[in-house]
Amino acid sequence: MRRTCAALCAVLALALSMLCGALPAQAATAAITLSDYSGPAGATVTVTGTGFPKKAAGTVSAGTGQQSFATSASGYFKTTLVIPEAADASLRLEARVGATAASAIFTVTYSSPSVTEEGQQVPALDTAAALPGISSARLRFGVGTPGGPLAQGELDAVAAMSGEAPSVILSYKDFRQAPPVAELDAVRARGAVTLLTWEPWAWGGGTEQPAYSLDRIAAGDFDAYLRQWGTALAQWGHPVYLRFGHEMNGNWYPWSEGVNGNGAGDYAAAWRHIHDVVSSTGAANVAWVWNPNVPYWGSTPLDGLYPGPGYVDAVALDGYNWGTSADWSKWTQPWELFADGLGQVRSLAPGKPILIAETSSAEQGGSKASWNADLVYYLAQQPDITAVVWFHFNKETDWRIDSSQSSADALRGALAERRG
């Protein structure tokens, strides 16, 4: 009896092993996780995916936002996506590689004031009656928002909280995008001017992108694309500020020297080539803005990056008070942040108008309200500084004007004071 049971068990075990061996291996199920599952529009969310096709290109999208990525040999990817404005508080983020997709829900805690919490559109504002207009003050007030120039609700909200409509609208395009004529029209319709950032890379692809190296640009590899932009801007015919390859003295973009195979002198050479090609199309309405980051210890010296006075119409600086929002940062007053850089750009480009093209403060480490007021006062005292542009994003930290009510109130008051 014991021998019979043992034999039966052996037969059953053999059959089970044969059956299991005949079954196909189960493919890994694609899935994504988010670094945050709720937050405001404009927040940057890290998206991690597993179980996707290996070594393949894909996209992650949410509403109007989209980002490309490539999976690893194990089907893994990690990328970031800026949360767009959404009419519905529940926004579906979907990652897709071919026919394989996975999604997750992100709850938007802040959206345009032109949309109700229930997602129903409310009547458009009568902007002429309900919103403040553009100031005639010498120091112009500008802004960049997550939705860009076509996000009228975002720009209206900034005007309402700031007590005046921005007269400079900041936007961004990479070297894969067409000339943004519709956006230029939208900004002009508001009575403002576009500060158009033109970035020689595939957005979000990291610092090593050999296809967009500076020597390729200077050698003429992108001339057809440059002429397309120049022709479109010339035909549009109205003033536009064009800042090519901003913050080039840092090391976080592929157009910086010392990364992506770029060497000393390559940036200025690429700038001059782009300027000449675009200008050859008749785009005399373009004002060329040369725009480093505020210099810091270890940054690339500015004198080797400047293309020369004949190639630049205005200069600009980007600078942020990170406060204690990062482990390497400290609270920095406006004059501490900008004084050295202003001195350097004045020395390199005497007589050129100066813009502060991106700026804001963190809340952590001090009073953002006082910082806002001090910055406007500090800049307004300097006649060659013609504009200050707020980076109204919740990104590395909450840079938005209304990150707190006191921050918004202080900026509103400071702008009113500088109007006199």
C-alpha positions as CSV (number, residue, x, y, z in Angstrom):
1,M,0.0,0.0,0.0
2,R,2.8,2.4,0.9
3,R,4.6,1.5,-2.4
4,T,1.4,2.1,-4.4
5,C,0.9,5.6,-2.9
6,A,4.5,6.5,-3.6
7,A,4.3,5.4,-7.2
8,L,1.0,7.3,-7.7
9,C,2.6,10.5,-6.2
10,A,5.5,10.1,-8.6
11,V,3.2,9.8,-11.6
12,L,1.2,12.9,-10.5
13,A,4.4,14.9,-9.9
14,L,5.7,14.0,-13.4
15,A,2.4,15.0,-15.0
16,L,2.3,18.3,-13.1
17,S,5.8,19.1,-14.1
18,M,5.0,18.3,-17.8
19,L,1.9,20.5,-17.6
20,C,3.7,23.4,-16.1
21,G,6.5,23.1,-18.7
22,A,3.9,23.3,-21.5
23,L,2.4,26.6,-20.2
24,P,3.9,29.7,-21.8
25,A,5.8,32.1,-19.5
26,Q,3.7,35.0,-18.4
27,A,4.8,38.3,-19.7
28,A,5.6,41.0,-17.1
29,T,2.6,43.3,-16.6
30,A,3.4,46.9,-17.4
31,A,2.9,49.3,-14.5
32,I,3.8,52.9,-13.6
33,T,4.3,54.6,-10.3
34,L,4.4,58.3,-9.6
35,S,6.6,60.3,-7.2
36,D,3.4,62.2,-6.2
37,Y,-0.2,61.3,-6.8
38,S,-1.6,64.8,-6.2
39,G,-0.4,68.4,-6.5
40,P,-0.9,71.6,-8.4
41,A,-0.8,72.2,-12.1
42,G,2.8,73.0,-13.0
43,A,4.2,70.5,-10.6
44,T,6.9,68.1,-11.9
45,V,6.1,64.4,-11.3
46,T,8.6,61.6,-11.7
47,V,7.1,58.6,-13.6
48,T,8.7,55.2,-13.2
49,G,7.7,52.3,-15.4
50,T,8.4,48.5,-15.4
51,G,7.3,45.6,-17.6
52,F,7.3,47.5,-20.9
53,P,8.9,46.3,-24.1
54,K,12.7,46.3,-23.8
55,K,14.9,49.0,-25.4
56,A,12.0,50.8,-27.0
57,A,10.8,54.3,-27.4
58,G,7.6,55.5,-25.6
59,T,5.7,58.4,-24.3
60,V,4.1,59.4,-21.1
61,S,1.2,61.8,-21.4
62,A,-1.4,63.6,-19.3
63,G,-3.9,66.0,-20.9
64,T,-1.9,68.4,-23.1
65,G,1.4,67.3,-21.5
66,Q,3.7,64.7,-23.1
67,Q,7.2,63.4,-22.6
68,S,9.3,60.9,-24.5
69,F,11.4,58.2,-23.0
70,A,13.3,55.0,-23.8
71,T,13.1,51.8,-21.9
72,S,16.1,49.8,-20.6
73,A,17.1,46.3,-21.5
74,S,14.8,45.1,-18.7
75,G,11.8,47.2,-19.8
76,Y,12.3,49.9,-17.2
77,F,12.1,53.7,-17.6
78,K,12.2,56.8,-15.5
79,T,11.2,60.3,-16.7
80,T,9.5,63.4,-15.5
81,L,6.3,65.2,-16.7
82,V,5.0,68.7,-15.9
83,I,1.3,68.5,-14.8
84,P,-0.7,70.6,-17.2
85,E,-3.8,72.6,-16.4
86,A,-6.9,70.4,-16.2
87,A,-10.6,71.0,-16.1
88,D,-11.1,67.7,-14.2
89,A,-9.4,67.2,-10.8
90,S,-8.6,63.6,-11.8
91,L,-6.0,63.5,-14.5
92,R,-4.9,60.2,-16.1
93,L,-1.2,59.8,-16.7
94,E,-0.6,57.1,-19.4
95,A,2.8,55.6,-20.4
96,R,2.7,53.8,-23.8
97,V,5.3,51.8,-25.7
98,G,3.7,50.5,-28.9
99,A,0.6,48.6,-27.9
100,T,1.7,48.3,-24.3
101,A,0.3,50.9,-21.9
102,A,-0.2,51.5,-18.2
103,S,-1.8,54.4,-16.4
104,A,-2.2,56.1,-13.0
105,I,-4.5,58.8,-11.7
106,F,-3.0,62.2,-10.5
107,T,-5.3,64.5,-8.5
108,V,-4.9,68.2,-9.5
109,T,-5.2,70.4,-6.5
110,Y,-4.8,73.7,-8.3
111,S,-6.2,74.6,-11.7
112,S,-6.9,77.7,-13.7
113,P,-9.5,80.0,-12.0
114,S,-11.4,80.0,-15.3
115,V,-12.6,76.4,-14.5
116,T,-14.8,75.4,-11.6
117,E,-14.1,72.5,-9.3
118,E,-16.8,70.5,-11.0
119,G,-15.0,70.9,-14.3
120,Q,-17.6,73.1,-15.8
121,Q,-16.4,76.0,-17.9
122,V,-17.5,79.4,-16.6
123,P,-18.1,82.4,-18.9
124,A,-14.9,84.0,-20.1
125,L,-13.8,87.1,-18.2
126,D,-14.4,90.5,-19.7
127,T,-10.7,91.2,-19.4
128,A,-11.1,94.9,-20.4
129,A,-13.5,95.4,-17.4
130,A,-12.4,92.8,-14.9
131,L,-8.6,92.6,-15.2
132,P,-5.9,95.3,-14.8
133,G,-4.0,96.4,-17.8
134,I,-0.3,96.6,-18.7
135,S,1.7,99.2,-16.9
136,S,3.7,101.9,-18.6
137,A,6.4,101.8,-15.9
138,R,10.0,101.6,-17.2
139,L,10.7,98.3,-15.4
140,R,8.4,95.9,-17.3
141,F,6.7,93.0,-15.5
142,G,6.7,89.6,-17.2
143,V,5.8,86.0,-16.4
144,G,6.2,82.5,-17.6
145,T,3.5,80.0,-16.7
146,P,3.1,76.2,-17.2
147,G,0.6,76.4,-20.0
148,G,2.6,79.0,-22.0
149,P,1.1,81.9,-24.1
150,L,-2.0,80.0,-25.1
151,A,-3.1,79.4,-21.5
152,Q,-5.2,82.6,-21.2
153,G,-6.6,81.6,-17.8
154,E,-3.2,81.3,-16.3
155,L,-2.2,84.7,-17.6
156,D,-5.4,86.3,-16.4
157,A,-4.9,84.8,-13.0
158,V,-1.4,86.3,-12.8
159,A,-2.8,89.7,-13.8
160,A,-5.5,89.5,-11.2
161,M,-3.1,88.6,-8.3
162,S,-0.4,91.0,-9.4
163,G,-2.5,94.1,-10.0
164,E,-1.3,94.5,-13.6
165,A,-1.1,92.4,-16.7
166,P,2.3,91.1,-17.7
167,S,3.8,92.9,-20.7
168,V,6.4,90.2,-21.3
169,I,5.4,86.5,-21.8
170,L,8.1,83.9,-21.4
171,S,7.8,80.7,-23.5
172,Y,10.0,77.7,-24.5
173,K,10.6,75.8,-27.8
174,D,13.2,73.1,-28.6
175,F,14.8,72.3,-31.9
176,R,12.1,69.9,-32.9
177,Q,9.3,72.4,-32.8
178,A,7.9,74.7,-35.5
179,P,7.8,78.5,-35.1
180,P,5.0,79.2,-32.6
181,V,3.1,81.8,-34.7
182,A,-0.2,81.1,-32.9
183,E,1.5,81.8,-29.6
184,L,3.0,85.0,-30.9
185,D,-0.4,86.1,-32.0
186,A,-1.9,85.3,-28.6
187,V,0.7,87.4,-26.8
188,R,0.4,90.3,-29.2
189,A,-3.4,90.2,-28.7
190,R,-2.8,90.8,-25.0
191,G,-0.7,93.9,-25.8
192,A,2.5,92.1,-24.6
193,V,5.7,90.9,-26.2
194,T,7.1,87.4,-26.4
195,L,10.4,86.4,-24.8
196,L,10.9,83.2,-26.8
197,T,13.4,80.7,-25.5
198,W,14.9,78.6,-28.3
199,E,16.6,75.5,-26.9
200,P,19.0,73.4,-29.2
201,W,18.1,70.0,-27.9
202,A,15.3,67.4,-27.7
203,W,13.5,68.6,-24.6
204,G,14.1,66.4,-21.5
205,G,16.7,64.2,-23.2
206,G,19.6,65.1,-20.8
207,T,22.9,66.8,-21.3
208,E,24.4,64.2,-23.7
209,Q,22.7,64.7,-27.1
210,P,25.4,64.6,-29.8
211,A,22.8,65.2,-32.5
212,Y,22.5,68.8,-31.1
213,S,26.2,69.5,-30.4
214,L,27.3,73.1,-30.9
215,D,29.8,72.3,-33.7
216,R,27.0,70.6,-35.7
217,I,25.0,73.8,-35.5
218,A,27.9,76.0,-36.5
219,A,28.7,73.7,-39.4
220,G,25.3,74.3,-40.9
221,D,23.6,71.0,-40.2
222,F,20.5,72.8,-39.0
223,D,20.4,75.6,-41.6
224,A,17.2,74.5,-43.2
225,Y,15.4,74.5,-39.8
226,L,17.0,77.9,-38.9
227,R,15.8,79.4,-42.2
228,Q,12.3,78.0,-41.5
229,W,12.2,79.9,-38.2
230,G,13.7,83.0,-39.7
231,T,11.2,83.1,-42.6
232,A,8.2,82.5,-40.3
233,L,9.3,85.2,-37.9
234,A,10.0,87.7,-40.7
235,Q,6.6,87.0,-42.2
236,W,5.0,87.5,-38.8
237,G,6.7,90.9,-38.7
238,H,6.2,92.1,-35.1
239,P,8.8,92.5,-32.3
240,V,9.9,89.4,-30.5
241,Y,12.7,88.8,-28.1
242,L,14.6,85.6,-29.0
243,R,16.9,84.1,-26.4
244,F,18.9,81.2,-27.8
245,G,20.5,78.6,-25.5
246,H,20.0,80.4,-22.1
247,E,22.0,79.6,-19.0
248,M,24.9,78.5,-21.2
249,N,27.4,79.1,-18.4
250,G,26.0,76.2,-16.3
251,N,26.4,72.5,-17.0
252,W,22.8,71.3,-17.0
253,Y,22.0,71.8,-20.7
254,P,23.6,70.1,-23.8
255,W,24.5,73.5,-25.3
256,S,26.9,74.3,-22.5
257,E,30.7,74.1,-23.1
258,G,32.3,71.2,-21.4
259,V,29.3,68.8,-21.9
260,N,28.0,67.0,-25.0
261,G,31.4,67.2,-26.7
262,N,31.3,71.0,-26.8
263,G,34.6,72.9,-26.4
264,A,35.7,76.4,-25.6
265,G,34.4,78.9,-28.2
266,D,31.8,76.6,-29.6
267,Y,28.8,78.4,-28.0
268,A,29.7,81.9,-29.4
269,A,30.4,80.3,-32.8
270,A,27.0,78.6,-32.8
271,W,25.3,81.8,-31.7
272,R,26.9,83.8,-34.5
273,H,25.9,81.2,-37.1
274,I,22.3,81.0,-36.0
275,H,22.1,84.8,-35.9
276,D,23.5,85.1,-39.4
277,V,21.2,82.4,-40.9
278,V,18.0,83.8,-39.3
279,S,18.9,87.4,-40.2
280,S,19.5,86.4,-43.8
281,T,15.8,85.6,-44.1
282,G,14.9,89.3,-43.3
283,A,13.8,88.7,-39.7
284,A,14.8,92.3,-38.6
285,N,11.9,92.2,-36.0
286,V,13.9,89.7,-33.9
287,A,15.8,91.2,-30.8
288,W,18.6,88.8,-29.9
289,V,18.8,88.2,-26.1
290,W,22.0,86.7,-24.7
291,N,21.1,85.2,-21.4
292,P,23.5,83.5,-18.9
293,N,22.6,82.2,-15.4
294,V,23.9,84.4,-12.6
295,P,27.6,83.4,-12.3
296,Y,28.5,81.0,-9.5
297,W,31.7,79.3,-8.3
298,G,32.7,76.9,-11.1
299,S,30.5,78.3,-13.8
300,T,31.9,78.9,-17.3
301,P,33.4,82.5,-17.5
302,L,31.1,84.8,-19.5
303,D,33.7,86.5,-21.6
304,G,34.3,83.4,-23.7
305,L,30.6,82.9,-24.3
306,Y,29.7,86.4,-25.5
307,P,29.4,86.4,-29.3
308,G,30.1,90.1,-29.7
309,P,28.1,93.4,-29.7
310,G,27.0,93.0,-33.3
311,Y,25.2,89.8,-32.6
312,V,23.3,90.8,-29.4
313,D,20.5,93.3,-28.9
314,A,19.9,92.8,-25.2
315,V,21.4,90.8,-22.3
316,A,19.7,89.0,-19.5
317,L,20.3,87.0,-16.4
318,D,18.4,84.1,-14.8
319,G,18.6,83.9,-11.0
320,Y,16.7,82.2,-8.2
321,N,16.7,82.4,-4.4
322,W,16.5,78.8,-3.5
323,G,16.5,79.6,0.2
324,T,16.9,76.4,2.2
325,S,14.7,74.4,-0.2
326,A,17.8,72.3,-1.3
327,D,20.5,70.8,0.8
328,W,23.1,72.9,-0.9
329,S,21.3,76.3,-0.8
330,K,20.9,79.2,1.5
331,W,18.7,82.3,1.7
332,T,20.1,84.9,-0.8
333,Q,19.0,88.5,-0.9
334,P,18.3,90.0,-4.4
335,W,21.4,92.2,-4.4
336,E,23.5,89.2,-3.3
337,L,22.0,87.1,-6.1
338,F,22.3,89.6,-9.0
339,A,25.0,92.2,-8.3
340,D,28.0,90.3,-9.6
341,G,26.3,89.1,-12.7
342,L,25.0,92.5,-13.5
343,G,28.4,93.9,-13.2
344,Q,29.8,91.3,-15.6
345,V,27.2,91.7,-18.3
346,R,27.5,95.5,-18.1
347,S,31.3,95.1,-18.6
348,L,30.8,92.7,-21.6
349,A,27.9,94.5,-23.2
350,P,28.1,98.2,-22.3
351,G,24.9,100.1,-23.2
352,K,22.8,97.1,-23.9
353,P,19.4,96.9,-22.1
354,I,19.2,94.2,-19.4
355,L,16.4,91.8,-18.6
356,I,15.9,89.6,-15.6
357,A,14.5,86.8,-17.7
358,E,13.7,84.2,-15.0
359,T,13.5,84.7,-11.3
360,S,11.6,83.8,-8.2
361,S,12.2,82.8,-4.6
362,A,11.5,79.8,-2.5
363,E,9.4,80.1,0.7
364,Q,11.9,78.1,2.8
365,G,14.5,80.0,4.8
366,G,13.2,83.5,5.0
367,S,10.4,85.8,4.0
368,K,9.5,85.5,0.4
369,A,7.2,88.4,0.7
370,S,10.1,90.7,1.7
371,W,12.2,89.2,-1.0
372,N,9.7,90.0,-3.7
373,A,9.4,93.6,-2.5
374,D,13.1,94.1,-2.2
375,L,13.8,92.6,-5.7
376,V,11.4,95.0,-7.4
377,Y,12.7,98.0,-5.5
378,Y,16.4,96.9,-6.2
379,L,15.8,96.5,-10.0
380,A,13.6,99.6,-10.4
381,Q,16.6,101.7,-9.2
382,Q,18.7,100.6,-12.1
383,P,17.7,102.4,-15.4
384,D,19.3,99.9,-17.7
385,I,17.2,97.0,-16.4
386,T,14.1,97.0,-18.5
387,A,12.1,93.9,-17.4
388,V,11.7,91.3,-14.6
389,V,10.1,88.0,-15.5
390,W,8.6,85.7,-12.9
391,F,8.9,82.0,-13.2
392,H,5.4,81.1,-12.1
393,F,5.9,77.4,-11.8
394,N,5.7,74.8,-9.0
395,K,8.7,72.9,-10.1
396,E,11.8,72.2,-8.0
397,T,10.0,74.2,-5.3
398,D,7.0,76.4,-5.4
399,W,8.2,79.4,-7.4
400,R,4.7,80.7,-8.0
401,I,3.8,84.2,-7.2
402,D,1.0,83.0,-5.0
403,S,2.9,80.2,-3.3
404,S,1.5,82.1,-0.2
405,Q,-0.9,84.9,0.1
406,S,1.8,87.1,1.6
407,S,4.1,86.5,-1.4
408,A,1.3,87.6,-3.9
409,D,0.4,90.6,-1.8
410,A,4.0,91.7,-1.5
411,L,4.6,91.5,-5.3
412,R,1.3,93.3,-6.0
413,G,2.3,96.1,-3.6
414,A,5.9,96.4,-4.9
415,L,4.7,96.6,-8.5
416,A,2.2,99.3,-7.5
417,E,5.0,101.3,-5.8
418,R,7.3,101.2,-8.8
419,R,4.4,102.5,-10.9
420,G,4.4,105.6,-8.6
